[in-house]
Amino acid sequence: MDEDAAEEFLVTGHVAGNETLYKEIKQVKAGEMARVGTRVNKSGGINALRYFSYRRGMEIH
């Protein structure tokens, strides 16, 4: 268990960013997807890619 994440969860009801209640398990954030590659990189072959970014004040037509 990640003690800081557990405390954050108790106060807010969620854990921010890519953290979870467990140090060795990460999550993708809103607007991201996980890409699992065949080449091993520093993060073990898994990357989070942002596919959407909300910008305040943009009009959609």
C-alpha positions as CSV (number, residue, x, y, z in Angstrom):
1,M,0.0,0.0,0.0
2,D,1.0,3.6,-0.7
3,E,0.4,5.4,2.6
4,D,0.2,8.8,1.0
5,A,-2.2,7.6,-1.7
6,A,-4.4,5.9,1.0
7,E,-4.6,9.2,2.9
8,E,-5.4,11.1,-0.2
9,F,-8.2,8.6,-1.0
10,L,-9.7,8.9,2.4
11,V,-9.8,12.7,2.2
12,T,-10.9,13.1,-1.4
13,G,-12.4,9.8,-2.5
14,H,-9.9,9.3,-5.3
15,V,-6.1,9.2,-6.0
16,A,-4.9,11.9,-8.4
17,G,-2.6,11.5,-11.4
18,N,-1.4,8.1,-12.4
19,E,-1.1,6.8,-8.9
20,T,-3.2,4.1,-7.2
21,L,-3.4,2.8,-3.7
22,Y,-0.5,0.4,-4.6
23,K,2.9,1.7,-5.3
24,E,3.6,-0.8,-8.1
25,I,0.3,-0.3,-10.0
26,K,-0.3,2.8,-12.1
27,Q,-3.4,4.0,-13.9
28,V,-4.1,5.9,-17.1
29,K,-5.6,9.4,-16.6
30,A,-8.7,10.8,-18.4
31,G,-7.8,11.5,-22.0
32,E,-5.0,8.9,-22.1
33,M,-4.7,5.3,-23.4
34,A,-2.1,2.7,-22.5
35,R,0.1,1.5,-25.4
36,V,1.9,-1.8,-24.9
37,G,4.9,-2.1,-27.2
38,T,7.0,-5.0,-28.3
39,R,10.2,-3.1,-27.6
40,V,11.3,-2.8,-23.9
41,N,11.9,0.8,-22.7
42,K,12.6,2.4,-19.4
43,S,9.0,1.9,-18.2
44,G,8.9,-1.8,-19.2
45,G,7.3,-1.4,-22.6
46,I,4.1,0.4,-21.5
47,N,3.5,4.0,-22.3
48,A,0.6,6.4,-21.5
49,L,-0.4,8.4,-24.6
50,R,-2.6,11.5,-24.4
51,Y,-5.3,11.4,-27.1
52,F,-7.4,14.3,-25.8
53,S,-6.8,17.6,-24.0
54,Y,-9.6,19.8,-22.9
55,R,-8.9,23.5,-23.3
56,R,-11.2,26.0,-21.5
57,G,-12.8,28.6,-23.7
58,M,-12.6,26.6,-27.0
59,E,-15.8,26.7,-29.0
60,I,-16.9,23.5,-30.7
61,H,-19.0,23.9,-33.9
